[in-house]
Amino acid sequence: MNKHHPARRALSRALSLPFSTSTTSTSPPPQAASAFPLKHVTKSNFESALVELRRLVRAADFVAIDLEMTGVTSAPWRESFEFDRSDVHYLKVKDSAEKFAVVQFGVCPFRWDPSNRFFVAHPHNFYVFPRQELQVDGPSYEFLCQTTSIDFLARYQFDFNACIHEGQIFYLKRTRRRSTKTNMAYEDESSDTWCSLKEVRGKPLNRMADILFTERIKNRFSEWRDGLLQDRNGGSQLQWTSDESKQQFQTIFFKMRPAVINKHFKDLTQNQLVVYTESKEDREFIVAEVINKHFKDLTHVCVNGENFCSQQLVVYTESKEDREFIVAEVKAENRRGVEMKIQAAIGFRHVIDLLSSEQKLIVGHNCFLDIAHVYSKFLGPLPLTAEEFASSVNKYFPQIVDTKILLNANCILQQRMKNSRTSLASAFALLCPQIDLRSKITGLALQQCVQVEVQVDELRSSNWNSGAKHEAGYDAFMTGCVFAQACCHLGIDFKLHSPSENLAHNEKLHKHVNLLYLSWTNGDIIDLSTGKVIEDSLGTKNLKRRYTKIFFENIVLIWGFPFKLKAREIRECISKVFGPTSVTSVFHLDETAVFVQFSKAGFVPDFLALKETLERSDGPISVFHPLAKLLEGGNTRAASYEVYKDICSSPVSKILFADQAEAVGIKWKNEVVESEVAYQNRKASEKKILETIFRNHLKSPSKGTRTYCLAIMRS
């Protein structure tokens, strides 16, 4: 998946039609190629596909994955920037994974066939959706969609309703499963109190309707029980004789015992002179309370039916032991039913558990965001830091390879990729020209080192048209092919590979395992084995950097200034105070905020102190002061880089950064009541700072600026 082009993200592939279409190759083989054999998995064939996938994953040498999401960034300022420190970039990835949904998941096991000396790939394209399957499964899922992605699909007349309604496989993350079981246990305990031999906790019956209803229950069930005993002793079945209701209680048998089902309880409230207005649940509670309190040989039980709809029954029991036995049996059956329904509701997470339990080598392309989504959607809440995330991921998936790392690990591959884009499609066209039949085989294309055949169900083929790019299943297939070819260029000879050998332990590949690009923009790599962030010494050479080396301690974040100000004007304002070489770069997060990088870290506190001093002065800021244009309007805020990190860590996502900072509650100054001593101490400190700035930083100031600063120093 191309994570750097919002209009072509996630949904463009995940919400695609159920079958790939055939595309004419620019260099057709002698024999006409068929459509790419991609296995599409929806909720209708998920169970059978999962059974087959278990066998394929267990036999695989590695498994390639790819995800499609409903979007990538919740606001423009949350895009990946050169000025993002590694911990800040993780917070942006965390925000993306928490806010957007996974709608398509590609899983492609690759198995080396030693007799034929080629890889056999089994591409699967899963449609997933966080649908509410269990009524007790907490609040409904919510997620964002980027309008660019939706608009891209709409322009191509995509049928959203057909995909979401018919194709999506639900899932239940591990932590959500635990909370669901807790809720189920609570419901089970509630039913236990109804089934228990102990007296049900009384509920005050103050309304006349409640009292009449209670007496009616006692009378009716006394008659029903007496009728059962009479019938057992040779009498006739009891019939209702009251004028109010000539219907009889229909006796059923529950576990070989006479019982009345709750649908007949409504007879107790028909044709009453007093209108009963309590809810169905309250009526059932009163019935359970009366039965347990007044009848030693009747038991009220709650049985879970379809979709967790409980069914209330009153059962006749012969003895105390019989009553305890039936209660225990119902309780055990309810719990088994709950577990079965939860297992069914887990859905696609069975696939994630499979990949984790089999400890297979997982292969992705620029896949840090993909792994973050896997963790957030199927495992649990994302940790607060990249180090904690790496440690936790490594427990579930101890072997992960990023193909983008491999492409920069080999000098030959790096040199060839230098003339092309580093996207998955470009790498696939370069390394697998015989497979990527839609692209022309040019001199830039490398010789294919290893053959790959595709098998779906019983159909195996080595001759097909390329599949639909930006579709998760096909992109997973491309990722696996790129990985296999890159391994060959690293010197791995698959002809010597044994099926029992763990590919991740190969000495030529091992040093690249568990290294993922935390930020391709900055070339930051995170080692999932240690949690440490390192710089890519090879890959960063190819990055076209717009700015000089960034020192985060030298950066001031400024927001809320007048919209009309450009980066050049902001630089000029600050340089007039601190000197022409004091500012090395100004970077716009959006139209409301900028990063200003100073040449020295010492300028940061000096600038913040000067701004506060100017704003604390009694009168308006002089129009002659260099910062007057920047501070115009009184809404300008400034802070260190750490405040930027705090803002990025917030789950709030406003479109404009200035609005985000305001919503998060970041203030430049807090209104406090100062004592006279504190006030004088602060003024003395501010005066000292101004003296330092004036003497050390002001280079040939204008007469107005000099006079203004001297006036503040003397005040």
GUKOLKE-551765 format. One record per residue (C-alpha): x, y, z. Coordinates in nm, 3 decimals, padded with zeros to 5 digits, always signed. Layout:
N
         X         Y         Z
         X         Y         Z
...
END
This chain:
715
         X         Y         Z
   +00.000   +00.000   +00.000
   +00.124   +00.348   -00.083
   +00.097   +00.534   +00.246
   +00.209   +00.866   +00.102
   -00.081   +00.935   -00.137
   -00.408   +00.992   +00.054
   -00.629   +00.968   -00.255
   -00.510   +00.619   -00.329
   -00.508   +00.478   +00.020
   -00.687   +00.208   +00.208
   -01.040   +00.218   +00.081
   -00.935   +00.231   -00.284
   -00.821   -00.124   -00.247
   -01.020   -00.256   +00.047
   -01.353   -00.158   -00.094
   -01.274   -00.287   -00.442
   -01.490   -00.533   -00.631
   -01.489   -00.895   -00.516
   -01.291   -01.016   -00.816
   -00.978   -00.880   -00.980
   -01.006   -00.785   -01.343
   -00.771   -00.890   -01.617
   -00.540   -00.624   -01.756
   -00.369   -00.645   -02.093
   +00.006   -00.674   -02.067
   +00.232   -00.442   -02.260
   +00.464   -00.737   -02.321
   +00.233   -01.037   -02.353
   +00.379   -01.387   -02.323
   +00.333   -01.636   -02.602
   +00.035   -01.788   -02.423
   -00.254   -01.564   -02.323
   -00.247   -01.492   -01.951
   -00.550   -01.535   -01.729
   -00.673   -01.313   -01.448
   -00.457   -01.309   -01.139
   -00.574   -01.595   -00.910
   -00.642   -01.398   -00.594
   -00.861   -01.559   -00.325
   -01.120   -01.309   -00.200
   -01.249   -01.390   +00.147
   -01.576   -01.247   +00.279
   -01.790   -01.344   +00.574
   -01.964   -01.608   +00.362
   -01.648   -01.816   +00.301
   -01.436   -01.704   +00.596
   -01.466   -02.023   +00.802
   -01.359   -02.254   +00.519
   -01.082   -02.016   +00.412
   -00.948   -02.003   +00.770
   -00.921   -02.383   +00.785
   -00.718   -02.387   +00.462
   -00.507   -02.087   +00.568
   -00.398   -02.267   +00.886
   -00.246   -02.543   +00.675
   -00.078   -02.299   +00.435
   +00.074   -02.080   +00.708
   +00.213   -02.380   +00.896
   +00.389   -02.499   +00.579
   +00.507   -02.151   +00.474
   +00.864   -02.019   +00.482
   +00.735   -01.665   +00.526
   +00.404   -01.476   +00.514
   +00.369   -01.140   +00.338
   +00.101   -00.898   +00.457
   -00.048   -00.568   +00.348
   -00.331   -00.355   +00.486
   -00.572   -00.101   +00.344
   -00.719   +00.166   +00.570
   -00.985   +00.434   +00.553
   -00.719   +00.703   +00.577
   -00.377   +00.792   +00.714
   -00.377   +01.139   +00.875
   -00.657   +01.301   +01.072
   -00.525   +01.655   +01.009
   -00.269   +01.812   +00.772
   -00.031   +01.897   +01.057
   -00.026   +01.526   +01.151
   +00.151   +01.441   +00.825
   +00.508   +01.313   +00.851
   +00.758   +01.605   +00.853
   +01.134   +01.635   +00.857
   +01.094   +01.823   +01.184
   +00.931   +01.522   +01.352
   +01.148   +01.364   +01.618
   +01.121   +00.986   +01.633
   +00.900   +00.990   +01.945
   +00.670   +01.246   +01.782
   +00.648   +01.042   +01.463
   +00.539   +00.741   +01.667
   +00.264   +00.951   +01.826
   +00.141   +01.045   +01.478
   +00.139   +00.680   +01.370
   -00.042   +00.591   +01.693
   -00.307   +00.855   +01.622
   -00.357   +00.722   +01.269
   -00.389   +00.360   +01.379
   -00.639   +00.452   +01.651
   -00.861   +00.673   +01.437
   -00.885   +00.493   +01.102
   -01.024   +00.151   +01.021
   -00.867   -00.146   +00.843
   -01.104   -00.250   +00.566
   -00.890   -00.494   +00.372
   -00.614   -00.728   +00.489
   -00.385   -00.914   +00.251
   -00.221   -01.237   +00.369
   +00.004   -01.432   +00.132
   +00.194   -01.740   +00.256
   +00.502   -01.831   +00.047
   +00.635   -02.189   +00.047
   +00.958   -02.299   -00.119
   +00.909   -02.607   -00.338
   +01.254   -02.776   -00.333
   +01.170   -03.032   -00.602
   +01.062   -02.770   -00.857
   +01.285   -02.492   -00.718
   +01.030   -02.214   -00.703
   +00.810   -02.042   -00.447
   +00.439   -02.117   -00.433
   +00.234   -01.817   -00.319
   -00.121   -01.832   -00.182
   -00.260   -01.475   -00.190
   -00.569   -01.405   +00.024
   -00.768   -01.084   +00.022
   -00.976   -01.047   +00.343
   -01.250   -00.786   +00.373
   -01.268   -00.682   +00.737
   -01.497   -00.446   +00.922
   -01.546   -00.360   +01.293
   -01.911   -00.454   +01.295
   -02.097   -00.491   +01.627
   -02.161   -00.864   +01.654
   -02.232   -00.900   +02.025
   -02.494   -00.697   +02.206
   -02.280   -00.691   +02.520
   -01.962   -00.597   +02.333
   -01.939   -00.248   +02.479
   -01.984   +00.072   +02.276
   -01.991   +00.060   +01.899
   -01.669   +00.109   +01.705
   -01.607   +00.449   +01.550
   -01.351   +00.543   +01.286
   -01.258   +00.826   +01.049
   -01.247   +00.834   +00.671
   -01.037   +01.074   +00.466
   -01.252   +01.246   +00.208
   -00.981   +01.209   -00.057
   -01.003   +00.830   -00.031
   -01.382   +00.826   -00.042
   -01.390   +01.072   -00.330
   -01.142   +00.862   -00.526
   -01.371   +00.559   -00.499
   -01.689   +00.753   -00.566
   -01.547   +00.887   -00.893
   -01.510   +00.528   -01.006
   -01.870   +00.436   -00.912
   -01.776   +00.203   -00.634
   -02.069   +00.026   -00.460
   -01.998   +00.100   -00.094
   -02.319   -00.060   +00.032
   -02.252   -00.394   -00.136
   -01.903   -00.413   +00.014
   -01.984   -00.311   +00.370
   -02.310   -00.505   +00.391
   -02.211   -00.825   +00.214
   -01.836   -00.859   +00.221
   -01.696   -00.752   +00.555
   -01.556   -00.992   +00.815
   -01.594   -00.868   +01.172
   -01.326   -00.897   +01.441
   -01.285   -00.874   +01.816
   -00.955   -00.763   +01.967
   -00.802   -00.952   +02.258
   -00.869   -00.686   +02.522
   -01.225   -00.642   +02.395
   -01.277   -01.016   +02.424
   -01.177   -01.001   +02.792
   -01.420   -00.717   +02.858
   -01.691   -00.910   +02.672
   -01.632   -01.216   +02.887
   -01.651   -00.994   +03.196
   -01.985   -00.856   +03.080
   -02.105   -01.208   +03.004
   -01.997   -01.321   +03.349
   -02.193   -01.036   +03.501
   -02.502   -01.137   +03.306
   -02.446   -01.494   +03.410
   -02.425   -01.391   +03.773
   -02.751   -01.202   +03.732
   -02.917   -01.517   +03.607
   -02.758   -01.709   +03.892
   -02.937   -01.490   +04.143
   -03.262   -01.578   +03.970
   -03.166   -01.945   +03.974
   -03.019   -01.945   +04.321
   -03.168   -02.111   +04.624
   -03.098   -01.797   +04.820
   -03.375   -01.547   +04.861
   -03.374   -01.292   +04.578
   -03.302   -00.942   +04.694
   -03.638   -00.778   +04.752
   -03.764   -00.488   +04.549
   -04.013   -00.250   +04.718
   -04.363   -00.301   +04.579
   -04.524   +00.031   +04.651
   -04.755   +00.058   +04.352
   -05.097   -00.100   +04.374
   -05.037   -00.252   +04.030
   -04.721   -00.421   +04.162
   -04.907   -00.569   +04.459
   -05.193   -00.696   +04.244
   -04.950   -00.838   +03.990
   -04.754   -01.018   +04.263
   -05.067   -01.179   +04.406
   -05.177   -01.277   +04.057
   -04.844   -01.453   +03.998
   -04.870   -01.644   +04.325
   -05.223   -01.760   +04.247
   -05.159   -01.860   +03.888
   -04.842   -02.056   +03.959
   -05.003   -02.220   +04.262
   -05.284   -02.339   +04.034
   -05.037   -02.454   +03.769
   -04.827   -02.647   +04.021
   -05.137   -02.800   +04.183
   -05.257   -02.902   +03.840
   -04.928   -03.077   +03.772
   -04.951   -03.267   +04.098
   -05.315   -03.355   +04.033
   -05.232   -03.479   +03.685
   -04.945   -03.687   +03.819
   -05.180   -03.843   +04.077
   -05.428   -03.943   +03.807
   -05.641   -03.629   +03.782
   -05.711   -03.418   +03.473
   -05.494   -03.138   +03.335
   -05.576   -02.805   +03.498
   -05.780   -02.557   +03.289
   -05.828   -02.188   +03.369
   -06.176   -02.111   +03.499
   -06.142   -01.741   +03.569
   -06.352   -01.504   +03.362
   -06.045   -01.283   +03.314
   -05.860   -01.543   +03.112
   -05.985   -01.872   +02.979
   -05.647   -01.960   +02.839
   -05.440   -02.230   +03.005
   -05.071   -02.221   +03.088
   -04.907   -02.425   +02.815
   -04.679   -02.675   +02.985
   -04.357   -02.764   +02.806
   -04.073   -02.991   +02.913
   -03.728   -02.849   +02.990
   -03.465   -03.117   +03.059
   -03.739   -03.371   +03.122
   -03.912   -03.144   +03.373
   -04.246   -02.957   +03.340
   -04.193   -02.586   +03.273
   -04.359   -02.265   +03.156
   -04.179   -02.043   +02.907
   -04.175   -01.664   +02.949
   -04.391   -01.595   +02.642
   -04.685   -01.723   +02.848
   -04.617   -01.482   +03.136
   -04.796   -01.209   +02.944
   -05.121   -01.394   +03.020
   -05.077   -01.276   +03.376
   -05.127   -00.913   +03.277
   -05.407   -00.943   +03.025
   -05.747   -00.792   +03.106
   -05.630   -00.651   +03.437
   -05.852   -00.385   +03.591
   -05.540   -00.193   +03.695
   -05.309   -00.101   +03.404
   -04.959   -00.231   +03.464
   -04.693   +00.004   +03.324
   -04.366   -00.152   +03.439
   -04.115   -00.274   +03.176
   -04.081   -00.633   +03.057
   -03.757   -00.665   +03.255
   -03.926   -00.549   +03.576
   -04.209   -00.797   +03.530
   -03.958   -01.077   +03.481
   -03.772   -00.968   +03.792
   -04.091   -00.973   +03.999
   -04.181   -01.316   +03.861
   -03.834   -01.448   +03.955
   -03.856   -01.293   +04.301
   -04.199   -01.439   +04.375
   -04.107   -01.786   +04.246
   -03.788   -01.806   +04.451
   -03.950   -01.662   +04.763
   -04.282   -01.848   +04.775
   -04.231   -02.180   +04.593
   -03.990   -02.446   +04.716
   -04.053   -02.677   +04.421
   -04.045   -02.418   +04.139
   -03.727   -02.269   +03.997
   -03.686   -01.962   +03.779
   -03.402   -02.001   +03.526
   -03.258   -01.778   +03.253
   -03.143   -01.956   +02.937
   -02.937   -01.780   +02.668
   -03.094   -01.809   +02.325
   -02.993   -01.679   +01.981
   -02.799   -01.348   +01.976
   -02.778   -01.361   +02.355
   -03.152   -01.305   +02.391
   -03.233   -01.452   +02.729
   -03.536   -01.672   +02.778
   -03.707   -01.698   +03.116
   -03.858   -02.029   +03.232
   -04.026   -02.154   +03.546
   -03.937   -02.521   +03.602
   -04.093   -02.773   +03.840
   -03.830   -02.955   +04.048
   -03.880   -03.256   +04.273
   -03.640   -03.164   +04.552
   -03.374   -02.927   +04.674
   -03.107   -03.147   +04.516
   -03.295   -03.151   +04.187
   -03.323   -02.775   +04.197
   -02.950   -02.729   +04.260
   -02.872   -02.973   +03.978
   -03.086   -02.790   +03.721
   -02.941   -02.454   +03.823
   -02.584   -02.581   +03.785
   -02.660   -02.741   +03.449
   -02.820   -02.425   +03.307
   -02.531   -02.218   +03.436
   -02.274   -02.444   +03.266
   -02.465   -02.445   +02.937
   -02.495   -02.067   +02.939
   -02.123   -02.031   +02.986
   -02.047   -02.276   +02.706
   -02.286   -02.086   +02.481
   -02.119   -01.757   +02.566
   -01.775   -01.895   +02.482
   -01.896   -02.034   +02.149
   -02.050   -01.701   +02.049
   -01.736   -01.512   +02.151
   -01.522   -01.751   +01.947
   -01.746   -01.686   +01.648
   -01.732   -01.309   +01.705
   -01.350   -01.310   +01.714
   -01.363   -01.336   +01.335
   -01.054   -01.213   +01.156
   -00.850   -01.203   +01.476
   -00.820   -01.581   +01.435
   -00.588   -01.500   +01.142
   -00.375   -01.269   +01.358
   -00.358   -01.531   +01.633
   -00.252   -01.786   +01.370
   +00.035   -01.569   +01.245
   +00.145   -01.503   +01.602
   +00.124   -01.862   +01.728
   +00.308   -02.008   +01.428
   +00.598   -01.761   +01.479
   +00.646   -01.728   +01.104
   +00.861   -01.463   +00.941
   +00.626   -01.172   +00.862
   +00.716   -00.958   +00.559
   +00.579   -00.612   +00.483
   +00.675   -00.308   +00.277
   +00.730   +00.016   +00.473
   +00.505   -00.157   +00.723
   +00.540   +00.026   +01.055
   +00.192   +00.176   +01.016
   +00.058   -00.166   +00.914
   +00.198   -00.327   +01.229
   +00.058   -00.043   +01.442
   -00.287   -00.110   +01.292
   -00.254   -00.484   +01.358
   -00.170   -00.413   +01.721
   -00.442   -00.151   +01.771
   -00.722   -00.344   +01.598
   -00.653   -00.700   +01.709
   -00.429   -00.702   +02.016
   -00.493   -00.404   +02.242
   -00.442   -00.031   +02.303
   -00.121   +00.103   +02.155
   +00.153   +00.179   +02.411
   +00.245   +00.542   +02.479
   +00.602   +00.521   +02.348
   +00.777   +00.363   +02.052
   +01.005   +00.165   +02.283
   +00.711   +00.005   +02.466
   +00.542   -00.063   +02.133
   +00.851   -00.237   +01.994
   +00.886   -00.456   +02.303
   +00.520   -00.558   +02.296
   +00.510   -00.627   +01.921
   +00.819   -00.842   +01.948
   +00.637   -01.073   +02.192
   +00.358   -01.139   +01.940
   +00.564   -01.130   +01.620
   +00.932   -01.199   +01.694
   +01.038   -01.197   +01.326
   +00.938   -00.911   +01.096
   +01.114   -00.789   +00.782
   +01.054   -00.460   +00.604
   +01.137   -00.496   +00.232
   +01.215   -00.127   +00.217
   +01.502   -00.195   +00.457
   +01.633   -00.471   +00.227
   +01.619   -00.247   -00.079
   +01.855   -00.005   +00.097
   +02.075   -00.277   +00.246
   +02.224   -00.391   -00.084
   +02.447   -00.155   -00.285
   +02.338   -00.294   -00.622
   +01.969   -00.271   -00.537
   +02.016   +00.074   -00.388
   +02.190   +00.201   -00.698
   +01.919   +00.064   -00.927
   +01.637   +00.196   -00.707
   +01.804   +00.537   -00.705
   +01.672   +00.596   -01.055
   +01.321   +00.491   -00.960
   +01.066   +00.551   -00.687
   +01.090   +00.338   -00.374
   +00.723   +00.243   -00.375
   +00.618   -00.121   -00.371
   +00.494   -00.104   -00.731
   +00.828   +00.036   -00.851
   +01.029   -00.225   -00.662
   +00.805   -00.501   -00.801
   +00.848   -00.377   -01.158
   +01.225   -00.358   -01.112
   +01.285   -00.690   -00.937
   +01.006   -00.901   -01.086
   +00.968   -00.790   -01.451
   +00.861   -01.136   -01.568
   +00.579   -01.134   -01.312
   +00.477   -00.771   -01.355
   +00.354   -00.825   -01.711
   +00.191   -00.483   -01.730
   +00.528   -00.307   -01.728
   +00.781   -00.306   -02.008
   +01.099   -00.495   -01.935
   +01.375   -00.237   -01.972
   +01.747   -00.230   -01.915
   +01.685   -00.104   -01.562
   +01.502   -00.422   -01.469
   +01.715   -00.675   -01.283
   +01.731   -01.039   -01.381
   +01.474   -01.236   -01.187
   +01.653   -01.473   -00.951
   +01.371   -01.694   -00.833
   +01.046   -01.810   -00.991
   +00.710   -01.768   -00.818
   +00.390   -01.956   -00.892
   +00.048   -01.872   -00.753
   -00.198   -02.125   -00.619
   -00.555   -02.056   -00.510
   -00.752   -02.359   -00.393
   -00.667   -02.632   -00.646
   -00.562   -02.396   -00.927
   -00.190   -02.329   -00.972
   -00.056   -02.099   -01.239
   +00.267   -01.932   -01.347
   +00.106   -01.736   -01.630
   -00.138   -01.460   -01.541
   -00.205   -01.092   -01.586
   -00.095   -00.863   -01.306
   -00.354   -00.807   -01.037
   -00.512   -00.487   -00.912
   -00.251   -00.273   -00.741
   -00.369   -00.110   -00.419
   -00.566   -00.422   -00.338
   -00.439   -00.577   -00.014
   -00.414   -00.937   -00.132
   -00.225   -00.851   -00.449
   +00.003   -00.602   -00.270
   +00.087   -00.872   -00.016
   +00.179   -01.097   -00.309
   +00.399   -00.822   -00.460
   +00.565   -00.768   -00.120
   +00.653   -01.139   -00.095
   +00.793   -01.144   -00.448
   +01.009   -00.837   -00.380
   +01.134   -01.000   -00.061
   +01.228   -01.325   -00.237
   +01.420   -01.140   -00.512
   +01.591   -00.907   -00.262
   +01.706   -01.210   -00.061
   +01.871   -01.348   -00.374
   +02.057   -01.021   -00.425
   +02.171   -01.042   -00.062
   +02.333   -01.375   -00.150
   +02.072   -01.619   -00.016
   +02.056   -01.931   -00.235
   +01.708   -02.080   -00.198
   +01.821   -02.394   -00.381
   +02.015   -02.478   -00.066
   +01.722   -02.387   +00.158
   +01.570   -02.667   +00.364
   +01.197   -02.663   +00.451
   +01.291   -02.719   +00.816
   +01.523   -02.417   +00.820
   +01.398   -02.089   +00.968
   +01.465   -01.831   +00.698
   +01.488   -01.552   +00.956
   +01.797   -01.721   +01.105
   +01.990   -01.709   +00.777
   +02.309   -01.518   +00.852
   +02.269   -01.296   +00.545
   +01.916   -01.196   +00.641
   +01.928   -01.210   +01.020
   +02.085   -00.865   +01.064
   +01.792   -00.707   +00.878
   +01.517   -00.881   +01.075
   +01.304   -00.664   +01.310
   +01.429   -00.338   +01.159
   +01.141   -00.116   +01.046
   +01.134   +00.236   +00.910
   +00.976   +00.440   +01.187
   +00.999   +00.738   +00.955
   +01.105   +00.708   +00.592
   +01.102   +01.089   +00.573
   +01.384   +01.114   +00.827
   +01.540   +00.773   +00.772
   +01.473   +00.672   +01.134
   +01.476   +00.294   +01.190
   +01.340   +00.123   +01.499
   +01.479   -00.209   +01.615
   +01.186   -00.414   +01.743
   +01.426   -00.641   +01.932
   +01.569   -00.360   +02.145
   +01.325   -00.072   +02.107
   +01.610   +00.158   +02.007
   +01.583   +00.409   +01.722
   +01.880   +00.427   +01.486
   +01.954   +00.627   +01.173
   +01.968   +00.452   +00.837
   +02.320   +00.529   +00.720
   +02.259   +00.396   +00.368
   +01.900   +00.490   +00.297
   +01.933   +00.848   +00.421
   +02.191   +00.920   +00.153
   +01.916   +00.897   -00.107
   +01.676   +01.124   +00.081
   +01.639   +01.469   -00.067
   +01.645   +01.690   +00.243
   +01.503   +02.038   +00.220
   +01.651   +02.153   +00.549
   +01.991   +02.133   +00.712
   +02.050   +01.904   +01.008
   +01.775   +01.951   +01.264
   +01.850   +02.013   +01.632
   +01.526   +01.978   +01.823
   +01.655   +02.164   +02.129
   +01.703   +02.467   +01.899
   +01.339   +02.474   +01.787
   +01.059   +02.707   +01.894
   +00.699   +02.628   +01.802
   +00.495   +02.939   +01.718
   +00.121   +02.940   +01.641
   -00.175   +03.174   +01.633
   +00.007   +03.454   +01.448
   -00.172   +03.654   +01.174
   -00.253   +03.437   +00.871
   -00.088   +03.679   +00.632
   +00.263   +03.616   +00.769
   +00.493   +03.403   +00.555
   +00.800   +03.209   +00.663
   +01.030   +03.475   +00.518
   +00.861   +03.750   +00.718
   +00.876   +03.551   +01.042
   +01.246   +03.491   +00.988
   +01.303   +03.864   +00.929
   +01.115   +03.962   +01.246
   +01.320   +03.733   +01.468
   +01.653   +03.798   +01.292
   +01.624   +04.172   +01.356
   +01.631   +04.096   +01.728
   +01.873   +03.805   +01.755
   +02.094   +03.868   +01.457
   +02.093   +03.783   +01.084
   +02.234   +03.431   +01.138
   +02.024   +03.345   +01.442
   +01.751   +03.160   +01.246
   +01.856   +02.864   +01.031
   +01.511   +02.758   +00.906
   +01.139   +02.827   +00.932
   +00.898   +02.542   +00.857
   +00.519   +02.575   +00.824
   +00.316   +02.298   +00.987
   +00.012   +02.468   +00.835
   -00.103   +02.828   +00.784
   -00.143   +02.876   +01.161
   +00.186   +02.736   +01.298
   +00.559   +02.724   +01.225
   +00.878   +02.571   +01.358
   +01.162   +02.820   +01.395
   +01.504   +02.658   +01.429
   +01.769   +02.879   +01.585
   +02.139   +02.844   +01.527
   +02.194   +02.807   +01.904
   +01.987   +02.637   +02.172
   +02.033   +02.941   +02.396
   +01.815   +03.151   +02.169
   +01.509   +02.940   +02.258
   +01.464   +03.053   +02.623
   +01.570   +03.404   +02.530
   +01.302   +03.430   +02.262
   +01.032   +03.286   +02.489
   +01.131   +03.522   +02.772
   +01.134   +03.826   +02.541
   +00.791   +03.740   +02.403
   +00.649   +03.703   +02.755
   +00.804   +04.029   +02.865
   +00.659   +04.217   +02.570
   +00.313   +04.071   +02.637
   +00.332   +04.148   +03.011
   +00.408   +04.517   +02.955
   +00.124   +04.750   +03.047
   +00.086   +04.923   +02.712
   +00.059   +04.789   +02.357
   +00.372   +04.659   +02.190
   +00.548   +04.938   +02.005
   +00.506   +04.933   +01.630
   +00.880   +04.995   +01.611
   +00.965   +04.666   +01.778
   +01.081   +04.393   +01.533
   +00.843   +04.137   +01.683
   +00.537   +04.362   +01.658
   +00.427   +04.211   +01.328
   +00.459   +03.857   +01.468
   +00.270   +03.936   +01.788
   +00.000   +04.147   +01.626
   -00.351   +04.063   +01.742
   -00.247   +03.923   +02.079
   -00.315   +03.558   +01.983
   +00.040   +03.450   +01.907
   +00.165   +03.162   +02.122
   +00.513   +03.010   +02.145
   +00.662   +02.711   +02.321
   +00.944   +02.460   +02.312
   +00.945   +02.141   +02.105
   +00.823   +01.938   +02.404
   +00.489   +02.121   +02.390
   +00.457   +02.008   +02.027
   +00.500   +01.651   +02.147
   +00.228   +01.702   +02.409
   -00.010   +01.834   +02.145
   +00.062   +01.539   +01.913
   -00.010   +01.295   +02.196
   -00.365   +01.423   +02.235
   -00.649   +01.218   +02.077
   -00.811   +01.545   +01.967
   -00.771   +01.618   +01.596
   -00.857   +01.967   +01.480
   -00.783   +02.059   +01.120
   -00.580   +02.369   +01.206
   -00.291   +02.341   +01.449
   -00.383   +02.659   +01.635
   -00.730   +02.517   +01.701
   -00.572   +02.190   +01.811
   -00.348   +02.364   +02.065
   -00.645   +02.558   +02.200
   -00.861   +02.242   +02.225
   -00.586   +02.049   +02.401
   -00.557   +02.331   +02.652
   -00.202   +02.441   +02.578
   -00.169   +02.800   +02.697
   +00.127   +03.031   +02.669
   +00.066   +03.172   +03.012
   -00.152   +03.091   +03.310
   -00.341   +03.364   +03.487
   -00.212   +03.358   +03.846
   -00.223   +03.604   +04.131
   +00.132   +03.694   +04.220
   +00.256   +03.823   +04.550
   +00.444   +04.153   +04.550
   +00.771   +03.974   +04.623
   +00.716   +03.728   +04.337
   +00.625   +04.016   +04.106
   +00.945   +04.208   +04.187
   +01.157   +03.893   +04.147
   +01.001   +03.824   +03.808
   +01.058   +04.182   +03.691
   +01.423   +04.164   +03.797
   +01.465   +03.835   +03.610
   +01.299   +03.975   +03.296
   +01.521   +04.285   +03.310
   +01.831   +04.069   +03.331
   +01.717   +03.863   +03.031
   +01.651   +04.180   +02.830
   +01.995   +04.315   +02.914
   +02.152   +03.992   +02.792
   +01.950   +03.996   +02.470
   +02.028   +04.363   +02.411
   +02.402   +04.327   +02.463
   +02.459   +03.990   +02.299
   +02.200   +03.958   +02.023
   +02.100   +04.304   +01.896
   +02.328   +04.378   +01.602
   +02.298   +04.739   +01.484
   +01.935   +04.783   +01.598
   +01.723   +05.066   +01.468
   +01.692   +05.378   +01.683
   +01.330   +05.296   +01.766
   +01.412   +04.938   +01.869
   +01.706   +05.051   +02.083
   +01.498   +05.317   +02.255
   +01.213   +05.070   +02.318
   +01.439   +04.804   +02.472
   +01.616   +05.060   +02.691
   +01.281   +05.187   +02.812
   +01.173   +04.836   +02.917
   +01.506   +04.778   +03.092
   +01.465   +05.099   +03.294
   +01.101   +05.026   +03.390
END
